[in-house]
Amino acid sequence: MYNSSVIGGNVSVSGNRLFIYEVEGLGSTDGATAPVRQSGSTFITVPYSRMSVESQRIMRLGGKIVSIRAVGGDASPAPAAVTAPAATKPMAETKAKAKKPGANVPVNTYKPKTPYLGACLSNEPLVDEGGVGIVQHIKFDLSEGDLKYVEGQSIGIIPEGTDEKGKPHKLRLYSIASTAHGDDVDDKTVSLCVRQLTYKHPESGETINGVCSTYLCNLEPGTKVKITGPVGKEMLLPDDPDAKIIMMGTGTGIAPFRAYLWRMFKDKEREANPDYQFNGFAWLFFGVPKTPNILYKEELEEMQAQYPNNFRLTYAISREQQNSEGGRMYIQHRIAEHADELWSLIQDEKTHVYICGLRGMEGGIDEALTTAAGKTGVDWTDYRKSMKKAHRWHVETY
């Protein structure tokens, strides 16, 4: 189990977790624990607390780390007689293509031509005074239909009215911000986190409001809305209650992560899911422009306080915090700060990474993890591809 510190601080991990390194090109282990040679490789047992130091030492001696695997939580150091497969594949390769999740997940119960009409139950602002823009938490009634969904999916909204050509508006997809049981944990609602889109016309300079986001943000309770879906299997949570979940999001990209965290930590949700009692580790990196823009702030910090050993929360507040170079603090800078720690977590097969929000953050995240993985002799691009094949790398950006 991971023990987290205060928000944004360092996480403390039990030092008795052991890992076996397969190393090539190392003639002598120079006193390392349990050296074993087989088919040109050296196998070294390393405690978690020494992984970074040992990796650097191996590289200084001219060795190349080709794989790392966990030995178990409270295992004793491996004896010299420990054996390993003669042909262990490099870390960047996948042993076997993992079974694709979501086979029984509902999809497209309601289509654009036959949408579900769901009444708006509530429409609450999420941005506090002094924040930037308009973001609303909107809850819809599902009690009159058969729209079932799971955490990580999206629904479509068809706004009222017609476009400039006189045709009905096309649907827009929004990530669901509630668990499969809904905010009231009664299986009768679905909730969205919606930011009103505004932008300047490139020629006239006129402020343009997004059609569907403006429609939703101005909804009056009681109004019936055309809803389609659900759709999506990219962002599904693993069923394993001991999984490690790393979430990286900006703005309304928090929506699916709120659903995950409710499922993991909300008391009523835990009561409603007796077969899923989360005991793993969740780490949320959340990027916003200002403190009043921290969506669901009270909820997040309440869960972090209640489950300090299982949930860690790290903010990147761009207009209030500075990165190491003195510029604005964006989420990619936070990832860079914790890159070595994240890389150690990512190598655990129980770890899943989720990215949701602005597409621009992906490059910085890759850059930080490229550096961290490179310290252990691993090509990050190849390793990320292997994670994707194993359904451990999940991205939904726009």
C-alpha positions as CSV (number, residue, x, y, z in Angstrom):
1,M,0.0,0.0,0.0
2,Y,1.2,3.5,-0.8
3,N,1.3,6.1,2.0
4,S,0.7,9.6,0.7
5,S,1.8,12.8,2.3
6,V,0.1,16.2,2.2
7,I,-1.3,17.5,-1.0
8,G,1.4,18.0,-3.6
9,G,4.1,16.4,-1.4
10,N,6.2,13.3,-1.8
11,V,4.7,9.9,-1.6
12,S,6.3,7.3,0.7
13,V,6.4,3.8,-0.5
14,S,7.1,0.7,1.6
15,G,10.8,0.0,1.2
16,N,10.5,-3.8,1.5
17,R,9.1,-4.3,-2.0
18,L,11.6,-6.2,-4.1
19,F,12.3,-6.1,-7.8
20,I,14.4,-8.4,-10.0
21,Y,16.5,-6.5,-12.7
22,E,17.6,-8.4,-15.8
23,V,20.8,-6.8,-16.9
24,E,23.0,-7.4,-20.0
25,G,26.6,-6.4,-20.5
26,L,27.5,-6.5,-16.8
27,G,30.5,-8.6,-16.0
28,S,30.4,-8.2,-12.2
29,T,27.6,-7.1,-10.0
30,D,30.0,-5.3,-7.7
31,G,28.4,-6.5,-4.5
32,A,24.8,-6.2,-5.7
33,T,22.2,-8.5,-4.1
34,A,21.8,-12.0,-5.5
35,P,23.6,-12.0,-8.9
36,V,22.6,-14.8,-11.2
37,R,23.9,-15.3,-14.7
38,Q,21.9,-17.0,-17.4
39,S,22.1,-16.7,-21.2
40,G,24.3,-13.7,-21.0
41,S,22.1,-11.9,-18.5
42,T,22.7,-10.9,-14.8
43,F,19.7,-11.0,-12.4
44,I,19.8,-8.7,-9.5
45,T,17.3,-8.3,-6.7
46,V,16.8,-4.7,-5.7
47,P,14.6,-3.2,-2.9
48,Y,12.3,-0.4,-4.1
49,S,14.1,2.2,-2.0
50,R,17.3,1.6,-3.9
51,M,15.9,1.3,-7.5
52,S,17.1,4.7,-8.6
53,V,20.6,4.4,-7.2
54,E,21.0,0.8,-8.4
55,S,19.8,1.7,-11.9
56,Q,22.4,4.5,-12.2
57,R,25.1,2.3,-10.8
58,I,24.4,-0.4,-13.4
59,M,24.5,2.1,-16.2
60,R,27.9,3.5,-14.9
61,L,29.3,-0.1,-15.1
62,G,28.2,-0.4,-18.7
63,G,25.1,-2.5,-18.1
64,K,21.8,-2.3,-19.8
65,I,18.5,-3.0,-18.0
66,V,16.2,-5.1,-20.2
67,S,13.5,-6.0,-17.7
68,I,12.2,-5.3,-14.2
69,R,9.7,-7.5,-12.4
70,A,8.3,-7.4,-8.9
71,V,9.0,-10.3,-6.5
72,G,6.3,-9.5,-4.0
73,G,5.5,-7.2,-1.1
74,D,7.3,-8.8,1.8
75,A,9.6,-11.2,0.1
76,S,13.1,-11.9,1.4
77,P,16.1,-11.2,-0.8
78,A,16.2,-13.8,-3.6
79,P,18.9,-16.5,-3.0
80,A,21.7,-17.0,-5.4
81,A,19.9,-20.1,-6.8
82,V,17.0,-18.1,-8.1
83,T,16.2,-18.9,-11.7
84,A,14.6,-16.8,-14.4
85,P,13.4,-17.6,-17.9
86,A,16.2,-18.1,-20.4
87,A,14.7,-15.6,-22.8
88,T,13.1,-12.8,-20.9
89,K,11.7,-10.2,-23.3
90,P,12.7,-6.5,-23.0
91,M,10.4,-4.3,-21.0
92,A,9.1,-2.5,-24.1
93,E,7.6,-5.8,-25.4
94,T,4.4,-7.3,-24.3
95,K,4.3,-11.0,-23.3
96,A,0.8,-11.5,-24.8
97,K,-1.8,-9.1,-26.0
98,A,-4.1,-8.4,-23.0
99,K,-7.8,-9.1,-23.4
100,K,-9.7,-6.0,-24.4
101,P,-11.9,-4.7,-21.6
102,G,-15.5,-3.6,-21.8
103,A,-17.1,-6.6,-23.5
104,N,-20.3,-6.2,-21.5
105,V,-20.3,-2.4,-21.3
106,P,-23.5,-0.8,-22.7
107,V,-23.0,1.2,-25.9
108,N,-25.4,3.3,-28.0
109,T,-28.6,2.4,-26.2
110,Y,-30.0,5.6,-27.5
111,K,-29.0,6.8,-31.0
112,P,-29.3,10.3,-32.6
113,K,-32.5,9.5,-34.4
114,T,-34.1,8.1,-31.3
115,P,-32.6,10.0,-28.3
116,Y,-33.7,9.7,-24.7
117,L,-35.5,12.8,-23.3
118,G,-34.1,13.4,-19.9
119,A,-35.1,16.3,-17.6
120,C,-32.4,18.5,-16.2
121,L,-32.6,18.1,-12.4
122,S,-30.0,20.6,-11.4
123,N,-27.5,23.0,-12.9
124,E,-24.9,24.2,-10.4
125,P,-21.8,26.5,-11.0
126,L,-18.4,24.9,-10.2
127,V,-16.1,28.0,-10.6
128,D,-15.8,30.1,-7.5
129,E,-15.7,33.9,-7.4
130,G,-12.6,35.2,-9.0
131,G,-12.2,32.2,-11.3
132,V,-11.9,32.1,-15.1
133,G,-14.9,31.2,-17.3
134,I,-18.1,29.3,-16.7
135,V,-18.2,25.6,-15.7
136,Q,-21.4,23.9,-14.6
137,H,-22.3,20.5,-12.9
138,I,-25.5,19.4,-14.6
139,K,-27.6,16.4,-13.4
140,F,-30.2,14.6,-15.6
141,D,-33.0,12.3,-14.8
142,L,-32.8,8.8,-16.3
143,S,-35.7,7.2,-14.4
144,E,-38.0,7.2,-17.5
145,G,-35.6,5.2,-19.8
146,D,-33.0,2.5,-20.0
147,L,-29.8,4.5,-20.3
148,K,-27.2,2.6,-18.3
149,Y,-23.5,3.4,-18.3
150,V,-20.2,2.8,-16.5
151,E,-17.5,5.1,-15.2
152,G,-15.3,6.4,-18.1
153,Q,-18.0,6.6,-20.7
154,S,-19.6,9.6,-22.5
155,I,-23.1,10.6,-23.5
156,G,-24.1,12.8,-26.5
157,I,-26.3,15.9,-26.2
158,I,-28.3,17.3,-29.1
159,P,-29.0,21.0,-28.5
160,E,-32.3,22.5,-29.4
161,G,-32.5,24.7,-32.5
162,T,-31.0,24.7,-36.0
163,D,-27.7,25.7,-37.5
164,E,-27.1,28.5,-40.1
165,K,-28.3,26.1,-42.8
166,G,-31.6,25.4,-41.0
167,K,-30.6,21.8,-40.0
168,P,-30.8,20.4,-36.5
169,H,-27.7,20.8,-34.5
170,K,-25.3,17.8,-34.4
171,L,-24.7,16.1,-31.1
172,R,-21.7,16.8,-28.9
173,L,-20.1,14.2,-26.7
174,Y,-19.4,14.9,-23.0
175,S,-17.5,12.7,-20.5
176,I,-19.8,11.5,-17.7
177,A,-18.8,12.9,-14.3
178,S,-20.9,10.5,-12.1
179,T,-20.6,6.9,-11.2
180,A,-22.8,4.2,-12.7
181,H,-25.1,4.7,-9.7
182,G,-25.4,8.5,-10.3
183,D,-24.8,11.3,-7.8
184,D,-27.7,10.2,-5.7
185,V,-26.5,6.5,-5.8
186,D,-30.0,5.4,-6.9
187,D,-29.3,4.4,-10.6
188,K,-31.6,7.2,-11.8
189,T,-29.3,10.0,-12.8
190,V,-26.3,11.0,-14.9
191,S,-24.1,14.1,-14.5
192,L,-21.9,16.2,-16.7
193,C,-19.2,18.8,-16.1
194,V,-19.5,21.4,-18.9
195,R,-17.4,24.5,-19.6
196,Q,-19.0,27.2,-21.8
197,L,-16.9,27.5,-24.9
198,T,-16.1,31.0,-25.9
199,Y,-13.6,32.2,-28.6
200,K,-12.9,35.2,-30.7
201,H,-13.9,35.3,-34.4
202,P,-10.6,35.3,-36.3
203,E,-11.7,38.1,-38.6
204,S,-14.2,40.3,-36.8
205,G,-12.9,39.7,-33.3
206,E,-16.5,39.1,-32.2
207,T,-16.9,36.8,-29.1
208,I,-18.5,33.5,-30.2
209,N,-20.2,31.2,-27.7
210,G,-20.2,27.4,-28.3
211,V,-23.6,26.2,-29.3
212,C,-24.0,23.1,-27.2
213,S,-22.0,24.2,-24.2
214,T,-23.9,27.5,-24.0
215,Y,-27.2,25.6,-24.3
216,L,-26.2,23.3,-21.4
217,C,-24.8,25.9,-19.1
218,N,-28.0,27.9,-19.4
219,L,-30.4,25.0,-18.9
220,E,-33.2,25.5,-16.5
221,P,-34.2,22.6,-14.2
222,G,-37.1,20.7,-15.6
223,T,-36.0,21.2,-19.2
224,K,-36.0,18.0,-21.2
225,V,-32.8,17.3,-23.2
226,K,-32.1,14.9,-26.1
227,I,-29.4,12.5,-24.8
228,T,-27.7,9.7,-26.8
229,G,-25.3,6.9,-25.9
230,P,-23.5,5.9,-23.8
231,V,-20.3,5.5,-25.9
232,G,-16.7,4.8,-25.2
233,K,-14.5,2.0,-23.9
234,E,-11.1,3.8,-23.9
235,M,-11.3,5.2,-20.3
236,L,-12.8,2.2,-18.4
237,L,-11.4,1.4,-15.0
238,P,-9.9,-2.0,-14.3
239,D,-11.9,-4.3,-12.0
240,D,-9.0,-4.9,-9.8
241,P,-9.5,-3.1,-6.4
242,D,-5.8,-3.2,-5.7
243,A,-4.9,-1.4,-9.0
244,K,-2.8,1.8,-9.0
245,I,-4.6,4.6,-10.9
246,I,-2.6,7.6,-12.2
247,M,-4.9,10.4,-13.5
248,M,-3.6,13.5,-15.4
249,G,-6.3,16.1,-16.2
250,T,-7.0,19.7,-17.0
251,G,-10.2,21.7,-16.6
252,T,-13.3,19.7,-17.4
253,G,-11.0,16.7,-18.1
254,I,-11.7,16.0,-14.4
255,A,-15.1,14.6,-15.3
256,P,-14.2,10.9,-15.6
257,F,-11.8,11.1,-12.7
258,R,-14.5,12.4,-10.4
259,A,-16.5,9.3,-11.3
260,Y,-13.5,7.0,-10.6
261,L,-12.8,8.7,-7.3
262,W,-16.4,8.5,-6.2
263,R,-16.4,4.8,-7.0
264,M,-13.2,4.3,-5.0
265,F,-13.8,6.5,-2.0
266,K,-17.3,7.8,-1.5
267,D,-19.0,6.0,1.5
268,K,-22.3,5.5,-0.2
269,E,-20.6,4.2,-3.4
270,R,-18.5,1.7,-1.4
271,E,-21.8,0.5,0.3
272,A,-23.4,0.1,-3.2
273,N,-20.3,-1.8,-4.5
274,P,-19.6,-4.6,-2.0
275,D,-17.5,-6.5,-4.6
276,Y,-15.3,-3.5,-5.3
277,Q,-13.6,-2.1,-2.2
278,F,-10.8,-0.1,-3.5
279,N,-7.6,-0.6,-1.6
280,G,-5.0,0.4,-4.2
281,F,-3.5,3.8,-4.9
282,A,-4.9,6.7,-6.8
283,W,-2.9,9.8,-7.8
284,L,-4.6,12.8,-9.4
285,F,-2.6,15.5,-11.2
286,F,-5.1,18.4,-11.9
287,G,-4.2,21.5,-13.9
288,V,-6.3,24.7,-13.6
289,P,-5.6,28.4,-14.2
290,K,-6.5,29.7,-10.7
291,T,-7.5,28.3,-7.3
292,P,-11.2,29.2,-7.8
293,N,-11.1,26.9,-10.9
294,I,-10.3,23.8,-9.0
295,L,-13.5,21.9,-9.9
296,Y,-14.9,19.7,-7.1
297,K,-12.2,21.0,-4.8
298,E,-14.1,20.3,-1.6
299,E,-14.9,16.8,-2.7
300,L,-11.4,16.0,-3.7
301,E,-9.7,17.3,-0.6
302,E,-12.3,15.5,1.6
303,M,-11.5,12.2,0.0
304,Q,-7.8,12.8,0.2
305,A,-8.1,13.6,3.9
306,Q,-10.3,10.5,4.5
307,Y,-8.0,8.1,2.6
308,P,-4.5,9.6,2.9
309,N,-2.8,6.2,2.3
310,N,-4.7,5.6,-0.9
311,F,-5.3,8.9,-2.6
312,R,-2.8,11.6,-3.5
313,L,-3.7,15.0,-5.0
314,T,-1.3,17.3,-6.8
315,Y,-2.4,20.6,-8.3
316,A,-0.8,22.6,-11.1
317,I,-2.3,26.2,-10.9
318,S,-0.8,28.0,-13.9
319,R,-1.5,31.6,-13.0
320,E,-0.5,31.3,-9.3
321,Q,2.4,28.8,-9.2
322,Q,5.8,28.9,-11.0
323,N,7.7,26.0,-12.5
324,S,11.4,25.4,-11.9
325,E,12.3,27.8,-14.7
326,G,10.2,30.6,-13.3
327,G,7.3,30.3,-15.9
328,R,3.7,29.2,-15.3
329,M,3.1,25.9,-13.7
330,Y,1.3,23.6,-16.0
331,I,0.5,19.9,-15.5
332,Q,3.4,18.7,-17.5
333,H,5.8,20.5,-15.1
334,R,4.3,18.7,-12.2
335,I,4.7,15.4,-14.1
336,A,8.4,16.3,-14.7
337,E,8.8,17.0,-10.9
338,H,7.6,13.6,-10.0
339,A,8.8,11.7,-13.2
340,D,11.1,9.2,-11.4
341,E,8.4,8.3,-8.9
342,L,5.8,7.9,-11.6
343,W,8.1,5.8,-13.7
344,S,8.6,3.4,-10.8
345,L,4.8,3.1,-10.4
346,I,4.2,2.7,-14.1
347,Q,6.4,-0.3,-14.3
348,D,4.0,-2.2,-12.0
349,E,1.6,-4.2,-14.1
350,K,-1.2,-3.1,-11.8
351,T,-0.8,0.5,-12.8
352,H,-3.1,2.3,-15.2
353,V,-2.5,5.8,-16.5
354,Y,-5.4,8.1,-17.6
355,I,-5.0,11.4,-19.4
356,C,-8.0,13.6,-20.0
357,G,-8.3,17.3,-21.1
358,L,-6.3,19.5,-23.4
359,R,-4.3,17.7,-26.0
360,G,-1.3,20.1,-25.5
361,M,-0.3,18.5,-22.3
362,E,0.6,15.1,-23.9
363,G,3.9,16.2,-25.3
364,G,5.2,17.5,-22.0
365,I,4.1,14.3,-20.2
366,D,5.9,12.1,-22.8
367,E,9.0,14.3,-22.5
368,A,9.2,13.9,-18.7
369,L,8.7,10.2,-18.8
370,T,11.2,9.8,-21.6
371,T,13.8,11.2,-19.3
372,A,12.8,9.1,-16.4
373,A,12.7,5.9,-18.3
374,G,16.0,6.7,-20.0
375,K,17.7,6.7,-16.7
376,T,16.9,3.0,-16.5
377,G,17.9,2.3,-20.1
378,V,14.3,2.0,-21.3
379,D,12.9,3.6,-24.5
380,W,9.7,5.4,-23.3
381,T,8.0,5.4,-26.7
382,D,8.2,1.6,-27.0
383,Y,7.2,1.1,-23.4
384,R,4.1,3.3,-23.8
385,K,3.1,1.3,-26.9
386,S,3.4,-1.9,-24.8
387,M,1.2,-0.3,-22.1
388,K,-1.4,0.6,-24.8
389,K,-1.5,-3.0,-26.0
390,A,-1.9,-4.1,-22.4
391,H,-4.8,-1.6,-22.0
392,R,-2.9,0.3,-19.2
393,W,-2.5,3.6,-21.1
394,H,-5.7,5.5,-21.6
395,V,-6.0,8.9,-23.4
396,E,-9.0,11.1,-24.2
397,T,-7.9,14.6,-25.1
398,Y,-9.3,17.4,-27.3
